């Protein structure tokens, strides 16, 4: 074999490698997405999950150590603290965060050129030529797809990653609304339990009064039986309330990724105000800020780039190659050929996209997907329009009902019951009328707190629909 520099091979090798580098364009820099930090109270009360030190470099896959379950669950009395724990631990939020990181990583390589290929052949039976025996060959090749197709694929991957990021933000809003709604439902149930227990004591006092009047001959045993029946019905209602509270508390703890039996404390009083914005104003905020709508818009852009990918797929792909043959110097000197000289070759290959039906089908598939995402956007607009209008109407209905109960109906019902109790004690009113007044007051008090809870839940859902904290949230602390 000739002992001289293989200049042609060493020139061809960097040339093909340079093609892969020179045509590589930098991908769009994806925005850094940080998961919420654990709340300070949660850090103090339980063993927190270990968070990555930094998410600036998305090239590394970083995992969080699962949070250890606290052996003795501690009651949470702050809605803000519950929200922080839910945003930090909720599995759906963490899943979307990881999916975004995976999609962002994909967007950084999908537009790159394929890796060059290097190969070698070793001839068991050398190829005999006039210049010598060829015992081996080496080749290197680089495929060059249509560069505009690579750019379109990169853009599609980037928009898909951004859509997952928007879905991540939408899931955060959904979890927040779920936590707030469950917390407000717990408030309603706790008030129902409290009112039922107070009425239980009231009934017991009425039964004692009826027994005292029986001893004096001013009342009959039927009064005691009627009061006892009402007391039994009230105890049955309390059992239902306790069961409902267990279910709602378990749902709230599920959203916060905590043990289902972790106690949750809600306030004794909750002040909720009617949203100051109209349905049209909230809808305009939602159309601009709602991440679910933004995710659909981004997926529509991704599908539009998918149409471009399908269009460029029918373009031919070029492959450049260089080969070098190692030749032995085992022939007599010759004036015709250079004995022992190593031959080389440059090659070009071109794909032939002949299947027209195949590429037409790819283009049609991409077009239909793009139209489907556009229909999804129209459906989202209509859904949020109806949702906001319905929630605003519900909030107004609940606010007006609560005001009517608080300022007019409840004071009158309490005065009526007090007067009936005094009348029964003096023998002027029958016992069944006192029971009717008691039932009426019980129903009205439950209705008042139900209206306050409905208003609070409507505000929480409106906050989710708006995609931004634009409404005053009903928050209250447990009284000392």
Kinemage of the C-alpha trace (Angstrom):
@kinemage 1
@onewidth
@group {chain A} dominant
@subgroup {mainchain}
@vectorlist {calphas} color= white
{ca unk a 1} P 0.000 0.000 0.000
{ca unk a 2} L 1.304 3.404 -0.899
{ca unk a 3} L 2.625 5.331 2.087
{ca unk a 4} L 1.471 8.873 1.277
{ca unk a 5} L -1.057 11.302 2.847
{ca unk a 6} L -4.627 10.401 2.067
{ca unk a 7} L -5.374 14.007 1.224
{ca unk a 8} L -8.564 13.385 -0.657
{ca unk a 9} L -10.137 11.361 2.180
{ca unk a 10} L -9.156 13.841 4.866
{ca unk a 11} L -10.567 16.689 2.774
{ca unk a 12} L -13.836 14.857 2.135
{ca unk a 13} L -14.356 13.879 5.780
{ca unk a 14} L -14.354 17.403 7.266
{ca unk a 15} L -16.378 18.626 4.284
{ca unk a 16} L -19.226 16.224 5.041
{ca unk a 17} L -19.045 16.910 8.757
{ca unk a 18} L -19.058 20.648 8.098
{ca unk a 19} L -22.280 20.280 6.123
{ca unk a 20} L -23.988 18.886 9.194
{ca unk a 21} L -22.767 21.790 11.325
{ca unk a 22} L -23.140 24.641 8.858
{ca unk a 23} L -26.723 23.841 7.992
{ca unk a 24} L -27.699 23.386 11.632
{ca unk a 25} L -29.691 26.413 12.688
{ca unk a 26} L -30.250 27.142 16.377
{ca unk a 27} L -33.664 26.139 17.643
{ca unk a 28} L -36.044 28.578 19.264
{ca unk a 29} L -35.107 29.146 22.880
{ca unk a 30} L -37.902 27.687 24.957
{ca unk a 31} L -39.043 29.671 27.967
{ca unk a 32} L -37.896 28.276 31.278
{ca unk a 33} L -40.751 26.720 33.229
{ca unk a 34} L -40.317 26.556 36.975
{ca unk a 35} L -42.593 24.435 39.128
{ca unk a 36} L -43.993 26.223 42.192
{ca unk a 37} L -41.792 26.255 45.249
{ca unk a 38} L -43.113 24.433 48.309
{ca unk a 39} L -44.946 26.730 50.740
{ca unk a 40} L -43.016 27.670 53.860
{ca unk a 41} L -45.670 26.266 56.141
{ca unk a 42} L -45.552 22.963 54.304
{ca unk a 43} L -41.768 22.877 54.705
{ca unk a 44} L -42.122 23.350 58.416
{ca unk a 45} L -44.863 20.755 58.835
{ca unk a 46} L -43.732 17.915 56.606
{ca unk a 47} L -40.791 16.504 54.714
{ca unk a 48} L -40.769 18.385 51.386
{ca unk a 49} L -39.794 16.969 48.031
{ca unk a 50} L -36.283 17.830 46.882
{ca unk a 51} L -36.449 20.444 44.139
{ca unk a 52} L -33.834 20.889 41.396
{ca unk a 53} L -31.421 23.702 42.127
{ca unk a 54} L -32.060 25.335 38.762
{ca unk a 55} L -34.226 24.809 35.723
{ca unk a 56} L -32.317 27.241 33.513
{ca unk a 57} L -30.609 24.396 31.667
{ca unk a 58} L -33.325 22.200 30.233
{ca unk a 59} L -30.905 19.772 28.621
{ca unk a 60} L -30.643 17.685 31.766
{ca unk a 61} L -33.476 15.532 32.999
{ca unk a 62} L -34.103 16.359 36.647
{ca unk a 63} L -36.368 14.279 38.857
{ca unk a 64} L -37.909 15.210 42.166
{ca unk a 65} L -37.817 12.777 45.024
{ca unk a 66} L -41.364 11.795 45.991
{ca unk a 67} L -42.593 13.425 49.160
{ca unk a 68} L -42.655 11.191 52.205
{ca unk a 69} L -46.072 10.680 53.732
{ca unk a 70} L -46.377 12.375 57.101
{ca unk a 71} L -47.314 9.704 59.673
{ca unk a 72} L -49.585 12.042 61.648
{ca unk a 73} L -51.501 14.371 59.288
{ca unk a 74} L -51.696 17.967 60.488
{ca unk a 75} L -54.812 20.055 59.984
{ca unk a 76} L -54.572 22.942 57.520
{ca unk a 77} L -56.590 26.044 58.341
{ca unk a 78} L -55.410 28.407 55.580
{ca unk a 79} L -56.736 28.320 52.035
{ca unk a 80} L -53.536 29.966 50.793
{ca unk a 81} L -51.459 27.198 52.333
{ca unk a 82} L -53.675 24.533 50.800
{ca unk a 83} L -53.328 26.171 47.389
{ca unk a 84} L -49.545 26.208 47.696
{ca unk a 85} L -49.398 22.539 48.697
{ca unk a 86} L -51.718 21.557 45.838
{ca unk a 87} L -49.685 23.487 43.237
{ca unk a 88} L -46.503 21.884 44.524
{ca unk a 89} L -47.636 18.286 44.901
{ca unk a 90} L -50.523 17.723 42.490
{ca unk a 91} L -49.554 14.834 40.152
{ca unk a 92} L -51.361 16.259 37.109
{ca unk a 93} L -49.411 19.522 37.367
{ca unk a 94} L -46.119 17.664 37.802
{ca unk a 95} L -46.912 15.406 34.836
{ca unk a 96} L -47.549 18.363 32.525
{ca unk a 97} L -44.371 20.019 33.772
{ca unk a 98} L -42.355 16.952 32.773
{ca unk a 99} L -44.183 16.664 29.457
{ca unk a 100} L -43.278 20.272 28.710
{ca unk a 101} L -39.622 19.624 29.521
{ca unk a 102} L -39.667 16.588 27.212
{ca unk a 103} L -41.321 18.563 24.394
{ca unk a 104} L -38.876 21.450 24.874
{ca unk a 105} L -35.972 19.005 24.643
{ca unk a 106} L -37.445 17.543 21.438
{ca unk a 107} L -37.673 20.990 19.866
{ca unk a 108} L -33.906 21.337 20.256
{ca unk a 109} L -33.040 18.328 18.111
{ca unk a 110} L -35.892 17.722 15.695
{ca unk a 111} L -34.584 20.334 13.235
{ca unk a 112} L -31.017 19.008 13.169
{ca unk a 113} L -29.439 17.104 10.296
{ca unk a 114} L -29.106 13.329 10.610
{ca unk a 115} L -25.761 12.111 11.882
{ca unk a 116} L -23.088 11.317 9.252
{ca unk a 117} L -22.510 7.618 8.603
{ca unk a 118} L -19.068 6.021 8.482
{ca unk a 119} L -18.569 2.490 7.166
{ca unk a 120} L -15.819 0.052 6.217
{ca unk a 121} L -15.623 -3.050 4.033
{ca unk a 122} L -13.014 -5.778 4.413
{ca unk a 123} L -12.619 -8.070 1.401
{ca unk a 124} L -12.073 -11.709 2.309
{ca unk a 125} L -10.971 -12.303 -1.262
{ca unk a 126} L -9.069 -9.158 -2.311
{ca unk a 127} L -10.109 -7.400 -5.476
{ca unk a 128} L -7.169 -7.757 -7.816
{ca unk a 129} L -6.404 -4.739 -9.956
{ca unk a 130} L -3.456 -3.695 -12.112
{ca unk a 131} L -2.438 -1.235 -9.382
{ca unk a 132} L -2.542 -3.861 -6.619
{ca unk a 133} L -4.845 -5.877 -4.363
{ca unk a 134} L -7.684 -3.960 -2.785
{ca unk a 135} L -8.265 -5.474 0.651
{ca unk a 136} L -10.543 -2.870 2.309
{ca unk a 137} L -12.494 0.291 1.719
{ca unk a 138} L -13.889 3.044 3.913
{ca unk a 139} L -16.786 5.383 3.179
{ca unk a 140} L -18.551 8.296 4.834
{ca unk a 141} L -21.959 9.722 3.901
{ca unk a 142} L -24.236 12.544 4.918
{ca unk a 143} L -27.935 12.711 4.131
{ca unk a 144} L -29.252 16.217 3.450
{ca unk a 145} L -33.035 16.458 3.882
{ca unk a 146} L -34.846 19.448 2.462
{ca unk a 147} L -33.723 22.182 4.837
{ca unk a 148} L -37.072 23.981 4.797
{ca unk a 149} L -38.675 20.759 5.985
{ca unk a 150} L -36.272 20.640 8.927
{ca unk a 151} L -37.149 24.237 9.748
{ca unk a 152} L -40.867 23.455 9.609
{ca unk a 153} L -40.430 20.434 11.868
{ca unk a 154} L -38.518 22.583 14.331
{ca unk a 155} L -41.266 25.204 14.351
{ca unk a 156} L -43.968 22.572 14.823
{ca unk a 157} L -42.109 21.012 17.758
{ca unk a 158} L -41.587 24.438 19.351
{ca unk a 159} L -45.273 25.339 19.140
{ca unk a 160} L -46.271 21.929 20.497
{ca unk a 161} L -43.966 22.464 23.480
{ca unk a 162} L -45.432 25.908 24.095
{ca unk a 163} L -48.936 24.415 23.896
{ca unk a 164} L -48.046 21.928 26.638
{ca unk a 165} L -46.720 24.827 28.696
{ca unk a 166} L -50.086 26.573 28.304
{ca unk a 167} L -51.862 23.349 29.298
{ca unk a 168} L -49.640 23.268 32.371
{ca unk a 169} L -50.837 26.750 33.310
{ca unk a 170} L -54.449 25.739 32.634
{ca unk a 171} L -54.073 22.717 34.905
{ca unk a 172} L -52.757 24.983 37.657
{ca unk a 173} L -55.887 27.120 37.355
{ca unk a 174} L -58.072 24.018 37.371
{ca unk a 175} L -56.433 22.659 40.517
{ca unk a 176} L -56.698 26.043 42.243
{ca unk a 177} L -60.397 26.266 41.385
{ca unk a 178} L -60.928 22.706 42.587
{ca unk a 179} L -59.201 23.382 45.908
{ca unk a 180} L -61.131 26.606 46.457
{ca unk a 181} L -64.477 25.062 45.506
{ca unk a 182} L -63.934 22.081 47.813
{ca unk a 183} L -62.877 24.424 50.627
{ca unk a 184} L -66.046 26.482 50.190
{ca unk a 185} L -68.170 23.329 50.096
{ca unk a 186} L -66.556 22.300 53.370
{ca unk a 187} L -67.524 25.691 54.777
{ca unk a 188} L -71.165 25.107 53.810
{ca unk a 189} L -71.178 21.600 55.304
{ca unk a 190} L -69.549 22.784 58.529
{ca unk a 191} L -72.137 25.538 58.875
{ca unk a 192} L -74.865 22.966 58.241
{ca unk a 193} L -73.411 20.769 60.983
{ca unk a 194} L -73.111 23.723 63.356
{ca unk a 195} L -76.680 24.866 62.719
{ca unk a 196} L -78.000 21.318 63.088
{ca unk a 197} L -76.188 20.916 66.424
{ca unk a 198} L -77.574 24.242 67.675
{ca unk a 199} L -81.068 23.223 66.635
{ca unk a 200} L -80.502 19.902 68.337
{ca unk a 201} L -79.914 21.730 71.606
{ca unk a 202} L -82.944 23.910 70.920
{ca unk a 203} L -85.145 20.862 70.386
{ca unk a 204} L -83.839 19.264 73.572
{ca unk a 205} L -84.739 22.413 75.509
{ca unk a 206} L -88.217 22.422 73.928
{ca unk a 207} L -88.704 18.785 74.862
{ca unk a 208} L -87.675 19.566 78.446
{ca unk a 209} L -90.161 22.446 78.452
{ca unk a 210} L -92.873 20.117 77.107
{ca unk a 211} L -92.126 17.569 79.841
{ca unk a 212} L -92.364 20.288 82.462
{ca unk a 213} L -95.703 21.425 81.101
{ca unk a 214} L -96.968 17.811 81.055
{ca unk a 215} L -96.234 17.544 84.770
{ca unk a 216} L -98.392 20.597 85.365
{ca unk a 217} L -101.111 19.277 83.046
{ca unk a 218} L -100.687 22.139 80.578
{ca unk a 219} L -99.493 19.929 77.707
{ca unk a 220} L -99.955 16.429 76.345
{ca unk a 221} L -97.554 13.590 75.656
{ca unk a 222} L -98.008 14.274 71.936
{ca unk a 223} L -95.834 17.381 72.251
{ca unk a 224} L -92.930 15.312 73.541
{ca unk a 225} L -93.399 12.688 70.842
{ca unk a 226} L -93.444 15.371 68.139
{ca unk a 227} L -90.265 16.932 69.518
{ca unk a 228} L -88.567 13.541 69.774
{ca unk a 229} L -89.456 12.764 66.150
{ca unk a 230} L -87.961 16.074 65.011
{ca unk a 231} L -84.832 15.334 67.047
{ca unk a 232} L -84.436 11.924 65.381
{ca unk a 233} L -84.799 13.464 61.926
{ca unk a 234} L -82.192 16.057 62.830
{ca unk a 235} L -79.773 13.339 63.955
{ca unk a 236} L -80.271 11.573 60.633
{ca unk a 237} L -79.513 14.827 58.823
{ca unk a 238} L -76.326 15.223 60.876
{ca unk a 239} L -75.166 11.772 59.799
{ca unk a 240} L -75.621 12.798 56.159
{ca unk a 241} L -73.637 15.990 56.728
{ca unk a 242} L -70.781 14.067 58.344
{ca unk a 243} L -70.642 11.666 55.409
{ca unk a 244} L -70.639 14.549 52.918
{ca unk a 245} L -67.847 16.279 54.818
{ca unk a 246} L -65.690 13.158 54.730
{ca unk a 247} L -66.135 12.868 50.961
{ca unk a 248} L -65.401 16.544 50.244
{ca unk a 249} L -62.413 16.555 52.600
{ca unk a 250} L -61.000 13.477 50.857
{ca unk a 251} L -61.429 15.177 47.458
{ca unk a 252} L -59.649 18.293 48.736
{ca unk a 253} L -56.771 16.217 50.089
{ca unk a 254} L -56.568 14.348 46.777
{ca unk a 255} L -56.051 17.619 44.922
{ca unk a 256} L -53.313 18.514 47.408
{ca unk a 257} L -51.763 15.009 47.103
{ca unk a 258} L -52.163 14.426 50.834
{ca unk a 259} L -53.574 11.472 52.796
{ca unk a 260} L -57.340 11.407 52.433
{ca unk a 261} L -57.915 11.581 56.197
{ca unk a 262} L -55.851 14.744 56.730
{ca unk a 263} L -58.039 17.193 58.703
{ca unk a 264} L -59.033 20.440 57.014
{ca unk a 265} L -60.305 23.383 59.060
{ca unk a 266} L -62.535 26.015 57.470
{ca unk a 267} L -63.628 29.395 58.864
{ca unk a 268} L -66.741 29.944 60.930
{ca unk a 269} L -67.697 32.924 58.781
{ca unk a 270} L -67.069 33.621 55.122
{ca unk a 271} L -67.536 37.007 53.456
{ca unk a 272} L -68.069 36.891 49.697
{ca unk a 273} L -68.730 39.848 47.420
{ca unk a 274} L -70.415 40.019 44.042
{ca unk a 275} L -67.813 40.232 41.225
{ca unk a 276} L -67.349 43.896 40.234
{ca unk a 277} L -66.920 43.012 36.542
{ca unk a 278} L -69.638 42.233 34.022
{ca unk a 279} L -69.831 38.996 32.059
{ca unk a 280} L -68.573 40.762 28.916
{ca unk a 281} L -65.542 42.154 30.745
{ca unk a 282} L -64.658 38.785 32.277
{ca unk a 283} L -65.068 37.095 28.883
{ca unk a 284} L -62.662 39.553 27.246
{ca unk a 285} L -60.132 38.875 30.000
{ca unk a 286} L -60.596 35.127 29.489
{ca unk a 287} L -60.084 35.346 25.730
{ca unk a 288} L -56.784 37.140 26.324
{ca unk a 289} L -55.472 35.308 29.388
{ca unk a 290} L -57.050 31.847 29.488
{ca unk a 291} L -54.175 29.352 28.990
{ca unk a 292} L -56.532 26.648 27.697
{ca unk a 293} L -57.496 28.906 24.787
{ca unk a 294} L -53.843 29.852 24.294
{ca unk a 295} L -52.919 26.160 24.162
{ca unk a 296} L -55.444 25.596 21.372
{ca unk a 297} L -54.077 28.602 19.474
{ca unk a 298} L -50.539 27.234 19.794
{ca unk a 299} L -51.614 23.778 18.659
{ca unk a 300} L -53.303 25.406 15.679
{ca unk a 301} L -49.969 27.059 14.815
{ca unk a 302} L -48.217 23.716 15.263
{ca unk a 303} L -50.704 22.024 12.945
{ca unk a 304} L -50.150 24.787 10.371
{ca unk a 305} L -46.441 24.008 10.415
{ca unk a 306} L -47.423 20.357 10.109
{ca unk a 307} L -49.002 21.247 6.768
{ca unk a 308} L -45.652 22.712 5.706
{ca unk a 309} L -43.845 19.563 6.832
{ca unk a 310} L -46.208 17.459 4.719
{ca unk a 311} L -45.719 19.783 1.748
{ca unk a 312} L -41.933 19.579 1.933
{ca unk a 313} L -41.985 15.809 2.452
{ca unk a 314} L -42.395 15.264 -1.287
{ca unk a 315} L -39.147 17.109 -1.983
{ca unk a 316} L -36.186 14.810 -2.793
{ca unk a 317} L -33.464 14.213 -0.203
{ca unk a 318} L -29.793 14.391 -1.149
{ca unk a 319} L -27.061 12.090 0.148
{ca unk a 320} L -23.355 12.889 -0.349
{ca unk a 321} L -20.714 10.227 0.146
{ca unk a 322} L -16.945 9.728 -0.134
{ca unk a 323} L -15.172 6.342 -0.449
{ca unk a 324} L -11.558 5.350 -0.135
{ca unk a 325} L -10.043 1.994 -1.216
{ca unk a 326} L -6.908 0.657 0.445
{ca unk a 327} L -4.656 -0.917 -2.212
{ca unk a 328} L -1.522 -3.049 -1.657
{ca unk a 329} L 1.735 -2.207 -3.430
{ca unk a 330} L 2.166 -5.804 -4.693
{ca unk a 331} L 2.548 -5.329 -8.455
{ca unk a 332} L 5.647 -4.844 -10.572
{ca unk a 333} L 6.409 -1.236 -11.451
{ca unk a 334} L 4.392 -0.020 -14.408
{ca unk a 335} L 4.385 3.018 -16.644
{ca unk a 336} L 0.644 2.665 -17.246
{ca unk a 337} L -0.778 2.664 -13.702
{ca unk a 338} L 0.448 3.932 -10.352
{ca unk a 339} L 1.111 0.722 -8.461
{ca unk a 340} L -0.176 0.836 -4.851
{ca unk a 341} L -2.112 4.060 -5.291
{ca unk a 342} L -5.335 4.141 -3.194
{ca unk a 343} L -8.377 5.054 -5.330
{ca unk a 344} L -11.146 7.294 -3.998
{ca unk a 345} L -14.623 8.231 -5.135
{ca unk a 346} L -17.282 10.843 -4.427
{ca unk a 347} L -20.924 9.844 -4.677
{ca unk a 348} L -24.305 11.549 -4.852
{ca unk a 349} L -27.676 9.909 -4.221
{ca unk a 350} L -31.117 11.429 -4.584
{ca unk a 351} L -34.404 10.050 -3.272
{ca unk a 352} L -37.248 9.762 -5.759
{ca unk a 353} L -40.631 10.605 -4.156
{ca unk a 354} L -42.691 8.820 -6.784
{ca unk a 355} L -45.721 7.856 -4.640
{ca unk a 356} L -47.984 10.801 -5.407
{ca unk a 357} L -50.979 9.311 -3.609
{ca unk a 358} L -48.878 8.774 -0.519
{ca unk a 359} L -47.738 12.403 -0.312
{ca unk a 360} L -51.194 13.696 -1.178
{ca unk a 361} L -52.543 11.642 1.741
{ca unk a 362} L -49.899 13.122 4.058
{ca unk a 363} L -50.872 16.628 2.968
{ca unk a 364} L -54.577 15.873 3.429
{ca unk a 365} L -53.927 14.452 6.902
{ca unk a 366} L -52.096 17.603 7.966
{ca unk a 367} L -54.806 19.856 6.514
{ca unk a 368} L -57.603 18.007 8.315
{ca unk a 369} L -55.711 18.176 11.605
{ca unk a 370} L -55.280 21.915 11.176
{ca unk a 371} L -58.982 22.380 10.498
{ca unk a 372} L -59.840 20.248 13.525
{ca unk a 373} L -57.751 22.454 15.822
{ca unk a 374} L -59.415 25.533 14.339
{ca unk a 375} L -62.814 24.019 15.158
{ca unk a 376} L -61.543 23.334 18.694
{ca unk a 377} L -60.718 27.034 19.046
{ca unk a 378} L -64.223 28.051 17.931
{ca unk a 379} L -65.726 25.551 20.370
{ca unk a 380} L -63.581 26.940 23.201
{ca unk a 381} L -64.748 30.496 22.467
{ca unk a 382} L -68.397 29.417 22.615
{ca unk a 383} L -67.872 27.300 25.726
{ca unk a 384} L -66.212 30.110 27.680
{ca unk a 385} L -68.839 32.581 26.504
{ca unk a 386} L -71.612 30.380 27.901
{ca unk a 387} L -69.607 29.447 31.008
{ca unk a 388} L -68.841 33.029 32.033
{ca unk a 389} L -72.427 34.157 31.468
{ca unk a 390} L -73.783 31.241 33.508
{ca unk a 391} L -71.301 31.753 36.365
{ca unk a 392} L -71.970 35.499 36.565
{ca unk a 393} L -75.723 34.833 36.676
{ca unk a 394} L -75.189 32.226 39.400
{ca unk a 395} L -73.004 34.624 41.399
{ca unk a 396} L -75.633 37.370 41.195
{ca unk a 397} L -78.405 34.986 42.184
{ca unk a 398} L -76.412 33.700 45.165
{ca unk a 399} L -75.389 37.208 46.257
{ca unk a 400} L -78.956 38.515 46.126
{ca unk a 401} L -80.245 35.446 47.950
{ca unk a 402} L -77.639 35.746 50.692
{ca unk a 403} L -78.399 39.442 51.143
{ca unk a 404} L -82.135 38.796 51.337
{ca unk a 405} L -81.637 36.041 53.914
{ca unk a 406} L -79.178 38.040 56.010
{ca unk a 407} L -80.985 41.385 56.070
{ca unk a 408} L -84.664 40.464 55.963
{ca unk a 409} L -85.778 36.849 56.188
{ca unk a 410} L -83.518 35.459 58.931
{ca unk a 411} L -84.078 38.295 61.439
{ca unk a 412} L -87.839 37.951 60.992
{ca unk a 413} L -87.722 34.157 61.321
{ca unk a 414} L -85.653 34.380 64.530
{ca unk a 415} L -88.069 36.904 66.031
{ca unk a 416} L -91.023 34.723 65.100
{ca unk a 417} L -89.507 31.607 66.684
{ca unk a 418} L -88.578 33.483 69.850
{ca unk a 419} L -92.121 34.796 70.121
{ca unk a 420} L -93.552 31.315 69.559
{ca unk a 421} L -91.322 29.884 72.277
{ca unk a 422} L -92.540 32.499 74.755
{ca unk a 423} L -96.114 31.871 73.693
{ca unk a 424} L -95.753 28.122 74.183
{ca unk a 425} L -94.224 28.636 77.627
{ca unk a 426} L -97.308 30.641 78.648
{ca unk a 427} L -99.728 28.240 76.951
{ca unk a 428} L -100.882 30.671 74.270
{ca unk a 429} L -99.413 28.714 71.313
{ca unk a 430} L -99.514 25.021 70.482
{ca unk a 431} L -96.320 22.966 70.303
{ca unk a 432} L -96.707 22.105 66.612
{ca unk a 433} L -96.553 25.812 65.739
{ca unk a 434} L -93.227 26.095 67.557
{ca unk a 435} L -91.954 23.098 65.594
{ca unk a 436} L -93.048 24.688 62.320
{ca unk a 437} L -91.184 27.850 63.260
{ca unk a 438} L -88.125 25.801 64.164
{ca unk a 439} L -88.233 23.963 60.809
{ca unk a 440} L -88.599 27.225 58.933
{ca unk a 441} L -85.638 28.845 60.695
{ca unk a 442} L -83.489 25.751 60.175
{ca unk a 443} L -84.240 25.741 56.450
{ca unk a 444} L -83.596 29.465 56.110
{ca unk a 445} L -80.279 29.359 57.972
{ca unk a 446} L -79.103 26.459 55.817
{ca unk a 447} L -80.231 28.336 52.707
{ca unk a 448} L -78.254 31.429 53.711
{ca unk a 449} L -74.972 29.599 54.111
{ca unk a 450} L -75.656 27.584 50.954
{ca unk a 451} L -76.057 30.866 49.069
{ca unk a 452} L -72.756 32.170 50.483
{ca unk a 453} L -71.062 28.925 49.442
{ca unk a 454} L -72.612 29.064 45.959
{ca unk a 455} L -71.362 32.634 45.538
{ca unk a 456} L -67.849 31.675 46.645
{ca unk a 457} L -67.723 28.670 44.309
{ca unk a 458} L -68.997 30.780 41.394
{ca unk a 459} L -66.232 33.329 42.040
{ca unk a 460} L -63.625 30.557 42.145
{ca unk a 461} L -64.851 29.182 38.815
{ca unk a 462} L -64.952 32.677 37.302
{ca unk a 463} L -61.354 33.166 38.434
{ca unk a 464} L -60.421 29.950 36.640
{ca unk a 465} L -62.302 30.983 33.501
{ca unk a 466} L -60.703 34.434 33.448
{ca unk a 467} L -57.240 32.919 33.672
{ca unk a 468} L -56.091 35.646 36.031
{ca unk a 469} L -56.674 36.860 39.594
{ca unk a 470} L -59.050 39.641 38.636
{ca unk a 471} L -61.765 38.980 41.218
{ca unk a 472} L -61.677 39.334 45.021
{ca unk a 473} L -61.598 35.815 46.462
{ca unk a 474} L -63.670 35.012 49.594
{ca unk a 475} L -60.999 34.153 52.151
{ca unk a 476} L -61.346 34.023 55.904
{ca unk a 477} L -59.302 32.772 58.839
{ca unk a 478} L -60.479 30.622 61.684
{ca unk a 479} L -61.521 32.904 64.510
{ca unk a 480} L -59.289 32.810 67.567
